[in-house]
Amino acid sequence: MSKRSNKKQITKGARALRFMREQAKLSLRTAAEKTGLSMSLVAHLEQGRTGILPHHLEKLVSVYGSTIQNHLMFESGATSLPQDVRSECLEIVRSMSLEQLRIVHPVLITLKQRH
């Protein structure tokens, strides 16, 4: 998958890129500026909207202070990524239809009130 897709397919590789960028404490904009890639491309790579090409990966991991081997370890599952429950829940909510959101809304309100 080398062309941009309207459908997200957040793979372990895409998730690893985001994790590595966040660990380097870089915004999407800063990562793009430092790599010479567009901010939209970096975002699409992290969202699984476009495939990760080797030359993009080389630039990104270098700026993130990491290596391709580290990325491959995360991608293969040899090293697990820490779970970011909040981000994963937000991704789920963003992907839901309005009808689905109407169904879960009362549950979310109830949970918020218990907090």
Backbone as a chain_set.jsonl record, in Angstrom:
{"seq": "MSKRSNKKQITKGARALRFMREQAKLSLRTAAEKTGLSMSLVAHLEQGRTGILPHHLEKLVSVYGSTIQNHLMFESGATSLPQDVRSECLEIVRSMSLEQLRIVHPVLITLKQRH", "coords": {"N": [[0.845, -1.169, 0.0], [1.112, 1.834, -1.123], [-0.001, 4.231, -1.899], [-2.003, 6.949, -0.669], [-4.698, 6.177, 1.449], [-8.184, 6.338, 2.159], [-9.002, 4.877, 4.203], [-8.186, 3.924, 7.454], [-5.625, 1.833, 8.657], [-4.31, 0.888, 11.21], [-1.399, -0.358, 11.798], [1.007, -2.413, 13.579], [3.459, -1.383, 12.906], [2.845, 1.252, 12.116], [1.8, 2.206, 14.515], [4.076, 1.956, 16.053], [5.729, 3.911, 14.925], [4.436, 6.264, 15.72], [4.635, 6.006, 18.51], [7.427, 6.078, 18.824], [7.992, 8.656, 17.911], [6.603, 10.173, 19.816], [8.016, 9.4, 22.101], [10.399, 10.618, 21.555], [9.636, 13.104, 22.041], [8.566, 14.83, 20.089], [6.583, 16.89, 18.024], [4.17, 16.344, 15.385], [4.597, 18.289, 13.43], [7.237, 19.172, 13.992], [8.659, 16.785, 13.626], [8.204, 16.41, 10.902], [9.452, 18.706, 9.827], [12.126, 18.228, 10.59], [12.731, 15.918, 9.202], [12.25, 16.495, 6.601], [10.026, 15.603, 5.384], [6.545, 15.863, 4.522], [4.119, 17.187, 6.808], [1.612, 16.038, 6.629], [2.22, 13.6, 5.415], [3.73, 12.29, 7.407], [1.754, 12.085, 9.363], [-0.109, 10.468, 7.951], [1.389, 8.127, 7.689], [1.573, 7.327, 10.369], [-1.083, 6.888, 10.884], [-1.746, 4.779, 9.352], [-2.658, 5.218, 6.793], [-1.097, 5.246, 4.614], [1.483, 3.223, 3.225], [4.566, 2.327, 4.881], [7.478, 3.317, 3.621], [10.865, 2.253, 2.989], [12.801, 4.416, 2.772], [11.464, 6.524, 4.007], [11.165, 5.525, 6.566], [13.845, 5.324, 7.394], [14.592, 8.065, 7.569], [12.797, 8.965, 9.549], [13.274, 7.331, 11.897], [15.884, 8.051, 12.408], [15.71, 10.793, 13.074], [14.188, 10.461, 15.333], [15.966, 9.452, 17.063], [16.482, 6.764, 17.088], [16.528, 3.389, 15.758], [16.211, 1.44, 12.734], [16.113, -1.237, 13.363], [15.041, -1.189, 15.966], [12.469, -0.269, 15.371], [11.575, -2.42, 13.805], [11.537, -4.412, 15.739], [9.436, -3.559, 17.399], [7.392, -3.622, 15.487], [7.274, -6.335, 14.789], [6.461, -7.439, 17.128], [8.255, -8.471, 18.877], [9.226, -6.769, 20.787], [7.064, -5.271, 22.949], [4.765, -2.588, 22.567], [4.061, -0.002, 24.872], [0.834, 0.134, 26.311], [-1.523, 2.501, 25.383], [-4.177, 3.432, 26.584], [-5.989, 5.582, 26.606], [-5.497, 6.914, 24.134], [-6.098, 4.821, 22.378], [-8.823, 4.426, 22.919], [-9.836, 6.908, 22.112], [-9.272, 6.768, 19.38], [-11.004, 4.699, 18.672], [-13.502, 5.87, 19.236], [-13.416, 8.01, 17.413], [-13.663, 6.624, 15.052], [-16.23, 5.722, 15.003], [-19.641, 5.635, 13.907], [-22.256, 8.153, 13.82], [-24.623, 7.075, 14.778], [-23.682, 4.866, 16.266], [-22.267, 6.272, 18.209], [-24.368, 7.537, 19.518], [-25.458, 5.365, 20.829], [-23.455, 4.553, 22.656], [-23.064, 6.82, 24.145], [-24.734, 7.325, 26.556], [-23.576, 5.452, 28.319], [-20.934, 6.37, 28.527], [-21.401, 8.869, 29.733], [-22.439, 8.04, 32.218], [-20.174, 6.699, 33.267], [-18.402, 8.839, 33.428], [-19.635, 10.408, 35.397], [-19.247, 8.859, 37.638], [-16.62, 9.16, 38.135]], "CA": [[0.0, 0.0, 0.0], [1.984, 2.986, -1.183], [-0.781, 5.447, -2.083], [-2.839, 7.314, 0.458], [-6.005, 5.545, 1.491], [-9.131, 6.986, 3.06], [-9.259, 3.947, 5.294], [-7.066, 3.734, 8.362], [-5.292, 0.478, 9.054], [-3.204, 1.175, 12.113], [-0.609, -1.559, 11.992], [2.009, -2.287, 14.634], [4.494, -0.507, 12.381], [2.341, 2.626, 12.196], [1.719, 2.523, 15.945], [5.458, 2.097, 16.529], [6.222, 5.227, 14.5], [3.859, 7.282, 16.609], [5.245, 5.828, 19.828], [8.821, 6.532, 18.76], [7.961, 10.119, 17.813], [6.195, 10.705, 21.112], [9.126, 9.184, 23.029], [11.405, 11.632, 21.224], [9.0, 14.37, 22.412], [8.452, 15.651, 18.885], [5.25, 17.042, 17.424], [4.143, 15.963, 13.968], [5.202, 19.377, 12.674], [8.688, 19.151, 14.189], [9.169, 15.578, 12.959], [8.173, 16.681, 9.457], [10.494, 19.683, 9.519], [13.458, 17.643, 10.759], [12.955, 14.849, 8.219], [12.019, 16.983, 5.247], [8.776, 15.02, 4.899], [5.411, 16.729, 4.838], [3.431, 16.829, 8.043], [0.516, 15.13, 6.297], [2.773, 12.268, 5.172], [4.066, 11.694, 8.71], [0.466, 11.724, 9.98], [-0.673, 9.327, 7.218], [2.181, 6.941, 8.043], [1.193, 6.932, 11.725], [-2.494, 6.495, 10.895], [-1.944, 3.623, 8.492], [-3.3, 5.601, 5.532], [-0.133, 4.979, 3.547], [2.501, 2.274, 3.639], [5.84, 2.87, 5.33], [8.552, 2.991, 2.689], [12.159, 2.222, 3.679], [13.486, 5.706, 2.873], [10.746, 7.316, 5.01], [11.498, 4.946, 7.864], [15.223, 5.718, 7.723], [14.58, 9.466, 7.992], [12.048, 9.125, 10.791], [13.944, 6.756, 13.07], [17.086, 8.835, 12.652], [15.284, 11.993, 13.802], [13.648, 10.036, 16.626], [17.068, 8.954, 17.887], [16.31, 5.321, 17.191], [17.053, 2.615, 14.638], [15.256, 0.601, 12.006], [15.993, -2.481, 14.121], [14.069, -0.975, 17.047], [11.145, -0.224, 14.762], [11.222, -3.779, 13.411], [11.224, -5.171, 16.957], [8.069, -3.181, 17.772], [6.492, -4.07, 14.422], [7.137, -7.791, 14.827], [5.93, -7.866, 18.421], [9.338, -8.954, 19.736], [9.178, -5.814, 21.888], [5.702, -4.745, 22.922], [4.554, -1.162, 22.808], [3.212, 0.254, 26.038], [-0.555, 0.371, 25.933], [-2.015, 3.846, 25.614], [-5.613, 3.181, 26.574], [-6.715, 6.807, 26.245], [-5.376, 7.108, 22.69], [-6.825, 3.761, 21.686], [-10.254, 4.707, 23.055], [-10.149, 8.051, 21.256], [-9.281, 6.269, 17.996], [-12.246, 3.934, 18.498], [-14.604, 6.826, 19.186], [-13.328, 8.753, 16.152], [-14.041, 5.784, 13.916], [-17.623, 5.309, 15.141], [-20.685, 6.41, 13.227], [-23.089, 8.945, 14.722], [-25.563, 6.146, 15.416], [-22.94, 4.125, 17.289], [-21.97, 7.212, 19.294], [-25.608, 7.729, 20.28], [-25.655, 4.174, 21.656], [-22.482, 4.496, 23.767], [-23.056, 8.087, 24.877], [-25.209, 7.207, 27.943], [-22.6, 4.695, 29.115], [-19.818, 7.264, 28.795], [-21.864, 9.863, 30.71], [-22.507, 7.36, 33.502], [-18.812, 6.476, 33.741], [-17.823, 10.142, 33.762], [-20.244, 10.85, 36.651], [-18.673, 8.044, 38.725], [-15.223, 9.579, 38.307]], "C": [[0.892, 1.234, 0.0], [1.215, 4.289, -1.377], [-1.658, 5.681, -0.867], [-4.193, 6.643, 0.335], [-6.905, 6.345, 2.421], [-9.415, 6.122, 4.279], [-8.001, 3.793, 6.145], [-6.874, 2.249, 8.623], [-4.059, 0.609, 9.942], [-2.51, -0.135, 12.464], [0.336, -1.356, 13.178], [3.131, -1.354, 14.187], [4.095, 0.956, 12.468], [2.285, 3.078, 13.647], [3.114, 2.737, 16.528], [6.033, 3.451, 16.139], [5.699, 6.323, 15.418], [4.502, 7.21, 17.99], [6.665, 6.384, 19.847], [8.892, 8.065, 18.672], [7.604, 10.735, 19.161], [7.297, 10.525, 22.159], [10.245, 10.199, 22.798], [10.895, 13.034, 21.564], [8.95, 15.354, 21.246], [6.993, 15.729, 18.439], [5.32, 16.538, 15.984], [4.858, 17.02, 13.133], [6.729, 19.346, 12.783], [9.308, 17.94, 13.507], [9.236, 15.796, 11.455], [9.298, 17.639, 9.069], [11.889, 19.056, 9.567], [13.774, 16.558, 9.739], [12.863, 15.343, 6.785], [10.781, 16.367, 4.608], [7.643, 15.988, 5.217], [4.744, 16.241, 6.119], [2.294, 15.851, 7.749], [1.042, 13.718, 6.028], [3.1, 11.576, 6.492], [2.777, 11.249, 9.405], [-0.142, 10.506, 9.293], [0.089, 8.037, 7.527], [1.769, 6.417, 9.416], [-0.248, 6.435, 11.81], [-2.776, 5.291, 10.006], [-2.641, 3.952, 7.189], [-2.371, 5.412, 4.345], [0.936, 4.035, 4.095], [3.814, 2.957, 3.997], [6.932, 2.388, 4.38], [9.901, 3.075, 3.405], [12.842, 3.588, 3.813], [12.783, 6.659, 3.841], [11.129, 6.833, 6.402], [12.895, 5.354, 8.304], [15.267, 7.15, 8.247], [13.932, 9.624, 9.364], [12.798, 8.57, 11.998], [15.218, 7.517, 13.415], [16.758, 10.084, 13.477], [14.767, 11.64, 15.199], [14.736, 9.492, 17.558], [16.992, 7.454, 18.085], [16.904, 4.649, 15.962], [15.927, 1.85, 13.941], [15.053, -0.71, 12.756], [14.995, -2.329, 15.268], [12.646, -0.953, 16.49], [10.682, -1.632, 14.387], [10.871, -4.644, 14.621], [9.813, -4.846, 17.451], [7.069, -3.746, 16.771], [6.239, -5.577, 14.482], [6.501, -8.302, 16.115], [6.996, -8.422, 19.34], [9.492, -8.052, 20.961], [7.798, -5.183, 21.841], [5.678, -3.255, 23.231], [3.731, -0.995, 24.075], [1.797, 0.585, 25.573], [-0.942, 1.799, 26.304], [-3.529, 3.783, 25.477], [-6.389, 4.415, 26.126], [-6.679, 7.02, 24.728], [-6.159, 6.058, 21.914], [-8.334, 3.986, 21.765], [-10.663, 5.871, 22.165], [-10.186, 7.636, 19.789], [-10.566, 5.503, 17.708], [-13.422, 4.884, 18.35], [-14.594, 7.594, 17.869], [-13.807, 7.93, 14.954], [-15.519, 5.384, 13.929], [-18.567, 6.223, 14.369], [-21.485, 7.184, 14.274], [-24.081, 8.048, 15.466], [-24.877, 5.341, 16.522], [-22.619, 5.025, 18.483], [-23.207, 7.466, 20.152], [-25.855, 6.562, 21.23], [-24.722, 4.19, 22.873], [-22.477, 5.752, 24.629], [-23.577, 7.958, 26.316], [-24.225, 6.46, 28.859], [-21.417, 5.594, 29.488], [-20.2, 8.331, 29.83], [-21.901, 9.25, 32.104], [-21.115, 7.14, 34.095], [-18.141, 7.78, 34.158], [-18.347, 10.616, 35.112], [-19.692, 10.08, 37.85], [-17.257, 8.459, 39.056], [-15.153, 10.67, 39.304]], "O": [[1.38, 1.631, 1.058], [1.734, 5.356, -1.049], [-2.009, 4.753, -0.138], [-4.76, 6.554, -0.754], [-6.425, 6.963, 3.371], [-9.995, 6.584, 5.261], [-6.905, 3.565, 5.631], [-7.84, 1.503, 8.788], [-2.924, 0.46, 9.488], [-2.972, -0.905, 13.306], [0.445, -0.252, 13.711], [3.69, -0.619, 15.0], [4.902, 1.805, 12.847], [2.677, 4.199, 13.97], [3.31, 3.594, 17.39], [6.743, 4.075, 16.928], [6.45, 7.205, 15.836], [4.868, 8.234, 18.566], [7.053, 7.081, 20.784], [9.756, 8.686, 19.291], [8.229, 11.702, 19.594], [7.494, 11.395, 23.007], [10.947, 10.587, 23.731], [11.611, 14.023, 21.404], [9.247, 16.54, 21.394], [6.267, 14.735, 18.481], [6.405, 16.334, 15.44], [5.632, 16.689, 12.235], [7.429, 19.48, 11.779], [10.362, 18.05, 12.881], [10.212, 15.413, 10.809], [10.009, 17.404, 8.092], [12.726, 19.314, 8.702], [14.941, 16.302, 9.441], [13.343, 14.684, 5.863], [10.516, 16.584, 3.425], [7.781, 16.841, 6.094], [4.795, 15.061, 6.465], [2.043, 14.937, 8.535], [0.38, 12.74, 6.377], [2.78, 10.401, 6.673], [2.72, 10.157, 9.97], [-0.638, 9.603, 9.967], [-0.515, 6.968, 7.614], [1.632, 5.209, 9.608], [-0.592, 5.657, 12.7], [-3.916, 4.834, 9.918], [-3.17, 3.054, 6.534], [-2.815, 5.418, 3.197], [1.246, 4.055, 5.286], [4.131, 4.029, 3.482], [7.264, 1.203, 4.343], [10.065, 3.877, 4.324], [13.406, 3.888, 4.865], [13.436, 7.515, 4.438], [11.384, 7.633, 7.302], [13.103, 5.695, 9.469], [15.911, 7.418, 9.262], [14.451, 10.327, 10.23], [12.943, 9.258, 13.009], [15.588, 7.615, 14.585], [17.442, 10.391, 14.453], [14.895, 12.432, 16.133], [14.458, 9.118, 18.697], [17.392, 6.935, 19.127], [17.679, 5.252, 15.221], [14.846, 1.65, 14.494], [13.943, -1.24, 12.785], [14.195, -3.231, 15.519], [11.735, -1.546, 17.068], [9.529, -1.992, 14.626], [10.003, -5.512, 14.533], [9.078, -5.74, 17.871], [6.03, -4.282, 17.155], [5.12, -6.035, 14.252], [6.057, -9.447, 16.189], [6.693, -8.811, 20.468], [9.848, -8.52, 22.043], [7.4, -4.623, 20.819], [6.457, -2.745, 24.036], [2.803, -1.765, 24.321], [1.609, 1.244, 24.55], [-0.703, 2.239, 27.429], [-4.089, 4.04, 24.411], [-7.34, 4.305, 25.352], [-7.713, 7.277, 24.111], [-6.805, 6.368, 20.914], [-9.045, 3.763, 20.785], [-11.718, 5.828, 21.532], [-11.04, 8.104, 19.035], [-11.149, 5.638, 16.632], [-14.244, 4.727, 17.447], [-15.648, 7.807, 17.27], [-14.296, 8.48, 13.967], [-16.005, 4.776, 12.975], [-18.317, 7.417, 14.206], [-21.398, 6.899, 15.469], [-24.339, 8.251, 16.652], [-25.445, 5.16, 17.599], [-22.693, 4.589, 19.632], [-23.105, 7.596, 21.372], [-26.401, 6.75, 22.317], [-25.145, 3.88, 23.987], [-21.936, 5.739, 25.735], [-22.913, 8.445, 27.231], [-24.07, 6.807, 30.03], [-20.956, 5.579, 30.629], [-19.4, 8.654, 30.708], [-21.447, 9.869, 33.066], [-20.901, 7.367, 35.286], [-17.394, 7.812, 35.136], [-17.584, 11.174, 35.901], [-19.674, 10.605, 38.964], [-16.748, 8.147, 40.132], [-14.067, 11.169, 39.598]]}, "num_chains": 1, "name": "protein.A"}
